[in-house]
């Protein structure tokens, strides 16, 4: 789901926010005008600065949004002029994780500043953030997912309001909700618009398909908790192999149940014409919501709208999600000692938290990626290759790590003359992740290799927060914030 480092960003401390909000309210109520432009060289706020803020910033910096302050008025922007100038000049904002090695990606023009826009904001900030008149900046219009001819709109909403809960000192609540799209026939999903309810706390949302064969399992998960839904940090908590063992798990990696995702600043999820994600009659959908409790714990009732077309009306080209995980074998720093630095203790830890399947996952990933499961190579960098077995068109790429991640890269045919980077995020940030659509889809043929490479850093424990223990420990693949992952997601069409 831009390289603003959330660890460096201002925290939403109640006293600080109250002071800023009070100042903004006082300015608005009293009609007091911020400093007017005194230099002819200062950019005009209404003509030059405000349009940039509206198009590049206010999807996050809005009242009730995920950002720590709003930029929807001239008064608010004036108060934050110094912070704006610093964040823009150091390229921490707007957040757009893909680095320069990445190919052209859809939406980058909405989430990155042009050189002229950056120059305007920096010069305006250096001039003291003057405004020529009190204008309302506003915010971008939401992505239009109005059904096209032949499409049906299907609304999904949490059954009731859910209040996120802090557990065990963690400041993230991942919660899954089981939703019914009311499918009485097979369909293709052609677009998805996800609308977070409590925007200040919802940091991303993922929609997963639940096939009819797993509906009972999902209903059992839902029934185990008194509130709506269930806790689900990594995936949905459902057996991805659907009882098929190792082969079933491998098949699930090649055709994962990912449907759509939303993160702050994201546009819509409309597929190109002629493409659709198959959804079988009787399927359900799991909406996984990540709540960032550092930003509060207000009740949430997020929703989504899908557009679908009947499968009987004529086949669309099916779009699938392909998962590329890599093993995690992250040792303690060289100088660290103690029982927590034992690999055996790390595996015992994930088994206690997630069951015996967690140990099989650790060993299975080593085998999948051609490593010695009994004596795996440990280190801060992990990688895995997957060979393409049939003609494949790659439409989009995403990456996933947790809070000790430093960088992630996804490549096609590394080391060959036709090698190319599919996605490069040189400064990983757990709070800014998503799936990125390629402007030019990439063709891969049987025998081609896709590689995911992740770099982690135990030193990040000192600043990670979110309940991550500061004491060094050996880390293996696991679902929780104190564990880690290395995962690439490819949105593909196969021949």
C-alpha positions as CSV (number, residue, x, y, z in Angstrom):
1,X,0.0,0.0,0.0
2,X,6.5,7.5,-0.3
3,X,8.8,7.5,1.9
4,X,7.5,9.3,4.9
5,X,9.0,7.5,8.0
6,X,6.1,7.1,10.5
7,X,8.7,6.9,13.3
8,X,9.8,10.4,12.5
9,X,6.3,11.9,12.1
10,X,4.6,13.9,14.8
11,X,2.5,11.9,17.2
12,X,-1.1,12.8,17.8
13,X,-0.7,13.7,21.5
14,X,-4.0,15.0,22.9
15,X,-2.5,18.1,24.5
16,X,-0.6,19.2,21.3
17,X,-3.6,18.5,19.1
18,X,-5.9,20.3,21.5
19,X,-3.6,23.4,21.3
20,X,-3.5,23.4,17.5
21,X,-7.2,22.8,17.2
22,X,-7.9,25.6,19.7
23,X,-5.7,28.0,17.8
24,X,-7.4,27.1,14.5
25,X,-10.9,27.5,16.0
26,X,-10.0,30.8,17.6
27,X,-8.7,32.2,14.3
28,X,-11.8,31.1,12.4
29,X,-14.2,32.4,15.1
30,X,-12.5,35.7,15.6
31,X,-12.0,36.2,11.9
32,X,-8.3,36.8,12.6
33,X,-6.2,36.5,9.4
34,X,-2.8,34.8,9.4
35,X,0.2,36.8,8.2
36,X,-0.5,38.3,4.7
37,X,2.0,38.1,2.0
38,X,4.6,40.8,2.4
39,X,6.9,39.7,-0.4
40,X,6.0,39.8,-4.1
41,X,8.1,36.7,-4.5
42,X,6.0,34.6,-2.1
43,X,3.6,32.2,-4.0
44,X,-0.1,33.1,-3.8
45,X,-1.8,30.8,-1.4
46,X,-5.2,30.8,-3.1
47,X,-3.9,30.5,-6.7
48,X,-0.8,28.2,-6.2
49,X,-0.5,26.7,-2.7
50,X,-4.1,25.7,-2.0
51,X,-4.6,23.7,-5.2
52,X,-1.4,21.7,-4.4
53,X,-2.6,21.0,-0.8
54,X,-6.0,19.9,-2.0
55,X,-4.7,17.5,-4.7
56,X,-1.7,16.1,-2.9
57,X,-2.2,16.4,0.9
58,X,-5.8,16.5,2.1
59,X,-6.7,12.9,1.4
60,X,-4.9,12.3,4.6
61,X,-4.6,15.8,6.2
62,X,-8.3,16.3,6.8
63,X,-10.5,16.6,9.9
64,X,-10.8,13.1,11.3
65,X,-8.1,11.8,8.9
66,X,-5.1,9.6,9.5
67,X,-2.7,12.5,9.5
68,X,-1.9,14.4,12.8
69,X,-3.4,17.7,11.6
70,X,-5.8,19.0,9.0
71,X,-4.8,21.3,6.0
72,X,-8.3,22.1,4.8
73,X,-8.2,25.8,5.7
74,X,-5.9,28.7,5.1
75,X,-5.5,29.2,8.9
76,X,-4.6,25.6,9.5
77,X,-2.1,25.6,6.6
78,X,-0.5,28.8,7.9
79,X,0.0,27.3,11.3
80,X,1.8,24.3,9.8
81,X,3.8,26.1,7.2
82,X,7.2,25.3,8.8
83,X,6.3,21.6,9.1
84,X,5.1,21.6,5.5
85,X,8.3,23.2,4.2
86,X,10.5,20.8,6.2
87,X,8.6,17.6,5.2
88,X,8.4,18.6,1.5
89,X,12.0,19.7,1.2
90,X,13.3,16.5,2.7
91,X,10.9,14.5,0.5
92,X,9.2,12.8,3.5
93,X,5.9,14.0,2.2
94,X,3.7,13.2,0.4
95,X,4.2,9.6,1.4
96,X,5.0,7.5,-1.7
97,X,7.1,4.4,-0.7
98,X,8.3,3.2,-4.2
99,X,11.7,4.5,-5.0
100,X,13.3,5.7,-8.2
101,X,14.2,2.1,-9.3
102,X,10.5,1.2,-9.5
103,X,8.8,1.3,-12.9
104,X,6.0,3.8,-13.7
105,X,3.1,3.1,-11.3
106,X,-0.5,4.2,-11.6
107,X,-1.4,6.9,-9.1
108,X,2.1,8.2,-8.6
109,X,1.0,11.5,-10.2
110,X,-1.5,11.9,-7.4
111,X,0.8,11.1,-4.6
112,X,4.1,12.8,-5.6
113,X,5.0,16.4,-6.1
114,X,6.4,17.8,-9.3
115,X,9.5,19.9,-9.1
116,X,7.4,23.0,-9.6
117,X,5.0,22.1,-6.8
118,X,7.8,21.3,-4.4
119,X,9.4,24.6,-5.2
120,X,6.1,26.5,-4.6
121,X,5.5,24.9,-1.2
122,X,9.1,25.4,0.0
123,X,9.2,29.1,-1.1
124,X,5.8,29.7,0.5
125,X,7.0,28.1,3.8
126,X,10.2,30.1,3.8
127,X,8.2,33.2,3.4
128,X,6.3,32.4,6.6
129,X,3.3,30.7,5.1
130,X,1.4,33.8,4.0
131,X,-2.2,33.7,2.8
132,X,-3.8,36.3,0.6
133,X,-7.3,35.4,1.6
134,X,-9.1,32.9,3.9
135,X,-10.0,30.1,1.5
136,X,-11.1,26.6,2.2
137,X,-8.6,24.2,0.7
138,X,-11.1,21.3,0.5
139,X,-10.1,17.7,-0.3
140,X,-9.9,15.6,-3.5
141,X,-13.1,14.0,-4.7
142,X,-13.3,10.2,-3.9
143,X,-12.6,7.8,-6.7
144,X,-15.8,7.3,-8.8
145,X,-16.8,3.6,-8.7
146,X,-20.3,4.2,-10.1
147,X,-21.5,1.0,-11.9
148,X,-20.9,1.0,-15.6
149,X,-23.6,-0.4,-18.0
150,X,-24.0,-4.1,-17.2
151,X,-22.5,-3.8,-13.7
152,X,-24.3,-4.2,-10.3
153,X,-23.3,-2.2,-7.3
154,X,-23.1,-4.3,-4.0
155,X,-22.8,-2.4,-0.7
156,X,-21.0,-4.0,2.2
157,X,-20.8,-2.5,5.7
158,X,-19.7,-3.7,9.1
159,X,-22.8,-5.2,10.8
160,X,-22.4,-2.8,13.7
161,X,-20.0,-0.2,15.1
162,X,-16.7,-1.8,16.3
163,X,-14.5,-0.1,18.9
164,X,-10.8,-1.1,18.4
165,X,-9.1,-2.6,21.5
166,X,-5.6,-2.5,22.8
167,X,-4.3,-5.9,23.7
168,X,-1.1,-6.8,25.5
169,X,0.3,-3.3,25.1
170,X,0.1,-3.4,21.3
171,X,-1.1,-0.2,19.6
172,X,-2.5,-2.0,16.5
173,X,-5.8,-3.8,16.3
174,X,-6.2,-6.0,13.3
175,X,-9.8,-7.1,13.1
176,X,-11.6,-9.3,10.5
177,X,-15.3,-8.9,9.7
178,X,-17.4,-11.5,7.8
179,X,-19.6,-9.8,5.2
180,X,-22.1,-11.2,2.7
181,X,-22.3,-9.8,-0.8
182,X,-25.5,-11.7,-1.4
183,X,-24.4,-13.7,-4.5
184,X,-27.0,-16.0,-6.0
185,X,-24.9,-16.6,-9.1
186,X,-21.2,-16.5,-10.0
187,X,-19.9,-13.0,-10.8
188,X,-16.7,-11.1,-11.7
189,X,-15.7,-8.2,-9.4
190,X,-14.7,-5.3,-11.7
191,X,-14.1,-2.5,-9.0
192,X,-14.0,-1.9,-5.3
193,X,-14.4,1.3,-3.4
194,X,-13.5,1.0,0.3
195,X,-14.7,3.8,2.6
196,X,-13.0,3.7,6.1
197,X,-15.3,4.9,8.9
198,X,-13.1,6.3,11.6
199,X,-10.4,7.7,9.3
200,X,-8.2,8.8,12.1
201,X,-7.7,5.2,13.2
202,X,-8.1,3.1,10.1
203,X,-4.7,2.7,8.5
204,X,-5.5,0.2,5.9
205,X,-8.3,-2.2,4.8
206,X,-8.0,-5.4,2.8
207,X,-10.9,-7.4,1.3
208,X,-10.4,-11.2,1.0
209,X,-12.5,-13.8,-0.8
210,X,-14.0,-16.6,1.2
211,X,-15.1,-19.4,-1.1
212,X,-18.3,-21.4,-0.3
213,X,-16.1,-24.3,1.0
214,X,-14.7,-22.1,3.8
215,X,-17.9,-20.1,4.8
216,X,-18.6,-22.5,7.7
217,X,-15.0,-22.1,9.0
218,X,-15.3,-18.4,8.8
219,X,-18.6,-18.4,10.6
220,X,-17.0,-20.5,13.4
221,X,-14.2,-18.0,13.8
222,X,-16.8,-15.2,14.0
223,X,-18.8,-17.1,16.6
224,X,-15.8,-17.5,19.0
225,X,-15.9,-13.8,20.0
226,X,-18.7,-11.8,21.6
227,X,-18.1,-8.8,19.4
228,X,-18.5,-8.8,15.6
229,X,-15.5,-10.4,13.8
230,X,-12.3,-11.7,15.2
231,X,-8.6,-10.6,15.7
232,X,-6.4,-11.4,12.7
233,X,-3.0,-9.7,12.5
234,X,-1.5,-11.4,9.4
235,X,-4.1,-12.9,7.2
236,X,-7.7,-13.8,7.8
237,X,-7.0,-16.7,10.2
238,X,-8.6,-19.2,7.7
239,X,-6.6,-22.2,6.5
240,X,-5.2,-21.1,3.2
241,X,-4.7,-24.7,2.1
242,X,-8.4,-25.5,2.7
243,X,-7.3,-28.8,4.1
244,X,-5.1,-29.6,1.2
245,X,-1.9,-29.8,3.1
246,X,1.4,-28.7,1.5
247,X,0.1,-28.9,-2.1
248,X,-3.0,-26.9,-1.1
249,X,-0.8,-24.3,0.5
250,X,1.4,-24.0,-2.6
251,X,-1.7,-23.7,-4.8
252,X,-3.0,-21.0,-2.5
253,X,0.2,-19.0,-3.0
254,X,-0.4,-19.0,-6.8
255,X,-4.1,-18.0,-6.5
256,X,-4.5,-16.2,-3.2
257,X,-7.9,-14.8,-2.0
258,X,-6.9,-11.1,-2.2
259,X,-9.7,-9.0,-3.6
260,X,-8.9,-5.3,-3.0
261,X,-7.2,-3.0,-0.6
262,X,-7.3,0.6,0.7
263,X,-4.7,2.8,2.4
264,X,-4.7,6.5,3.1
265,X,-4.3,8.4,-0.2
266,X,-5.2,5.4,-2.3
267,X,-7.4,5.8,-5.4
268,X,-10.1,3.4,-6.5
269,X,-9.6,-0.3,-7.3
270,X,-11.2,-0.5,-10.8
271,X,-9.7,-3.1,-13.0
272,X,-8.9,-2.4,-16.7
273,X,-11.8,-3.1,-19.1
274,X,-12.2,-6.8,-19.9
275,X,-10.7,-8.0,-16.6
276,X,-12.4,-9.3,-13.4
277,X,-11.8,-11.2,-10.2
278,X,-14.0,-14.3,-10.1
279,X,-16.3,-14.6,-7.1
280,X,-18.4,-17.8,-6.8
281,X,-22.0,-18.0,-5.8
282,X,-22.4,-18.2,-2.1
283,X,-19.0,-16.7,-1.4
284,X,-18.5,-14.3,1.6
285,X,-15.9,-11.5,2.0
286,X,-13.6,-10.9,4.9
287,X,-12.9,-7.2,5.5
288,X,-9.7,-6.9,7.5
289,X,-9.3,-3.5,9.1
290,X,-6.0,-2.3,10.7
291,X,-6.7,0.2,13.5
292,X,-3.8,2.4,14.6
293,X,-4.6,3.0,18.3
294,X,-2.1,5.7,18.6
295,X,-4.7,7.8,16.8
296,X,-7.6,7.0,19.1
297,X,-10.2,4.3,19.7
298,X,-13.4,5.7,18.3
299,X,-16.1,3.3,17.1
300,X,-15.8,2.4,13.4
301,X,-18.2,1.2,10.8
302,X,-16.2,0.9,7.6
303,X,-17.9,0.0,4.3
304,X,-17.2,-0.9,0.7
305,X,-19.0,-0.9,-2.6
306,X,-18.2,-3.6,-5.2
307,X,-19.2,-3.5,-8.8
308,X,-19.9,-6.9,-10.4
309,X,-20.9,-8.5,-13.7
310,X,-22.6,-11.9,-14.0
311,X,-20.3,-14.6,-15.1
312,X,-23.1,-15.9,-17.3
313,X,-23.1,-12.7,-19.3
314,X,-19.8,-13.6,-20.9
315,X,-16.4,-14.5,-19.5
316,X,-14.0,-11.8,-18.5
317,X,-10.3,-12.5,-18.2
318,X,-9.7,-13.7,-14.6
319,X,-7.4,-11.7,-12.4
320,X,-5.5,-13.6,-9.7
321,X,-3.3,-12.7,-6.8
322,X,0.1,-14.5,-6.5
323,X,2.0,-14.6,-3.2
324,X,5.8,-14.8,-2.9
325,X,6.9,-15.3,0.7
326,X,10.5,-15.6,1.8
327,X,11.7,-17.2,5.1
328,X,12.5,-15.0,8.1
329,X,15.6,-16.0,10.0
330,X,16.6,-12.8,11.8
331,X,19.2,-13.4,14.5
332,X,20.0,-11.2,17.4
333,X,22.7,-8.6,17.0
334,X,26.2,-10.0,17.4
335,X,26.7,-8.5,20.8
336,X,23.4,-9.8,22.2
337,X,23.1,-12.9,24.4
338,X,20.4,-14.7,26.2
339,X,17.7,-17.3,25.9
340,X,15.6,-15.1,23.6
341,X,18.3,-15.2,21.0
342,X,17.7,-18.9,20.4
343,X,16.0,-20.0,17.2
344,X,14.4,-22.9,19.1
345,X,12.9,-20.4,21.6
346,X,11.6,-18.3,18.6
347,X,9.8,-21.2,17.0
348,X,8.4,-22.3,20.4
349,X,7.1,-18.8,20.8
350,X,5.2,-18.7,17.5
351,X,3.8,-22.2,18.2
352,X,2.5,-21.0,21.6
353,X,0.8,-18.0,20.0
354,X,-0.5,-19.5,16.8
355,X,-0.4,-23.3,17.1
356,X,1.6,-26.1,15.6
357,X,1.0,-24.9,12.1
358,X,3.4,-22.0,12.8
359,X,6.3,-24.3,13.0
360,X,5.4,-26.0,9.7
361,X,5.2,-22.6,8.1
362,X,8.8,-21.8,9.2
363,X,10.1,-25.1,7.8
364,X,7.9,-25.0,4.8
365,X,9.2,-21.6,3.7
366,X,12.8,-22.8,3.9
367,X,11.9,-25.8,1.7
368,X,9.9,-23.6,-0.7
369,X,12.9,-21.3,-1.2
370,X,15.5,-24.1,-1.5
371,X,17.1,-23.7,1.9
372,X,18.1,-26.3,4.4
373,X,15.2,-26.3,6.9
374,X,17.4,-28.1,9.5
375,X,20.2,-25.6,9.3
376,X,18.9,-22.4,7.6
377,X,21.1,-19.4,6.8
378,X,20.3,-16.5,9.2
379,X,20.8,-12.8,8.5
380,X,19.1,-9.4,8.0
381,X,18.5,-10.0,4.3
382,X,16.2,-12.7,3.0
383,X,15.3,-13.7,-0.5
384,X,13.2,-16.2,-2.4
385,X,12.8,-17.1,-6.1
386,X,9.6,-18.4,-7.7
387,X,9.7,-19.9,-11.2
388,X,6.9,-18.9,-13.6
389,X,5.2,-22.0,-14.9
390,X,2.9,-20.5,-17.6
391,X,2.5,-17.3,-19.6
392,X,1.7,-14.6,-17.1
393,X,1.0,-10.9,-17.3
394,X,1.9,-8.9,-14.2
395,X,-0.5,-6.1,-13.6
396,X,0.4,-4.9,-10.1
397,X,2.9,-5.5,-7.3
398,X,2.9,-5.0,-3.5
399,X,5.1,-5.8,-0.6
400,X,4.5,-6.7,3.1
401,X,6.8,-6.7,6.1
402,X,6.3,-5.8,9.7
403,X,7.9,-3.2,12.0
404,X,11.6,-4.4,11.7
405,X,11.6,-4.0,7.9
406,X,14.1,-1.7,6.2
407,X,13.5,-2.3,2.5
408,X,11.8,-4.6,0.0
409,X,12.4,-5.3,-3.7
410,X,10.6,-7.4,-6.3
411,X,12.4,-8.3,-9.5
412,X,11.9,-10.3,-12.6
413,X,14.8,-12.4,-13.9
414,X,17.5,-11.0,-11.6
415,X,21.0,-11.4,-13.0
416,X,19.9,-11.9,-16.6
417,X,20.2,-9.4,-19.4
418,X,16.4,-8.9,-19.4
419,X,16.3,-8.3,-15.7
420,X,13.8,-5.6,-14.5
421,X,12.6,-4.2,-11.2
422,X,8.9,-4.6,-10.6
423,X,8.8,-2.7,-7.3
424,X,11.5,-1.2,-5.1
425,X,10.7,0.4,-1.7
426,X,14.1,1.5,-0.3
427,X,12.6,2.9,3.0
428,X,10.0,0.5,4.2
429,X,7.2,1.9,6.4
430,X,4.7,-0.5,7.9
431,X,2.0,2.2,7.9
432,X,2.3,3.0,4.2
433,X,1.8,-0.2,2.2
434,X,-0.4,-1.3,-0.6
435,X,-0.7,-2.8,-4.1
436,X,0.8,-0.7,-6.9
437,X,-0.6,-1.0,-10.4
438,X,2.0,-1.0,-13.2
439,X,1.4,1.6,-16.0
440,X,2.8,-0.9,-18.4
441,X,1.9,-4.5,-17.5
442,X,4.9,-6.9,-17.7
443,X,4.9,-10.2,-19.5
444,X,6.6,-13.2,-18.0
445,X,7.1,-16.6,-19.7
446,X,7.5,-20.1,-18.4
447,X,11.0,-20.4,-16.9
448,X,11.2,-16.8,-15.9
449,X,12.0,-16.1,-12.2
450,X,10.4,-13.6,-9.8
451,X,12.5,-12.7,-6.7
452,X,11.5,-11.0,-3.5
453,X,14.2,-9.6,-1.3
454,X,13.7,-8.1,2.1
455,X,16.0,-6.4,4.6
456,X,15.3,-6.3,8.3
457,X,17.0,-4.5,11.2
458,X,16.9,-5.5,14.8
459,X,18.0,-2.0,15.7
460,X,14.5,-0.7,14.8
461,X,13.2,-2.3,18.1
462,X,14.4,0.9,19.8
463,X,11.9,3.1,17.9
464,X,9.3,0.6,16.5
465,X,6.7,1.1,19.3
466,X,3.4,-0.7,18.7
467,X,4.2,-3.1,21.6
468,X,7.4,-4.4,20.0
469,X,9.7,-5.5,22.8
470,X,13.0,-3.6,22.9
471,X,15.0,-6.6,24.1
472,X,16.7,-8.4,21.1
473,X,15.4,-11.8,20.2
474,X,15.7,-14.3,17.3
475,X,12.8,-13.7,14.9
476,X,11.1,-16.2,12.6
477,X,8.0,-15.9,10.3
478,X,4.9,-15.2,12.4
479,X,1.7,-13.3,12.4
480,X,2.3,-10.8,15.2
481,X,4.1,-7.4,15.5
482,X,7.0,-9.0,17.3
483,X,7.4,-11.5,14.5
484,X,8.2,-10.7,10.9
485,X,7.3,-11.4,7.4
486,X,8.7,-10.9,3.9
487,X,6.0,-11.2,1.2
488,X,5.4,-9.9,-2.3
489,X,1.9,-9.8,-3.8
490,X,1.5,-9.9,-7.6
491,X,-1.7,-9.2,-9.3
492,X,-1.6,-11.3,-12.5
493,X,-3.4,-12.6,-15.5
494,X,-2.4,-16.1,-16.7
495,X,-2.8,-17.7,-20.1
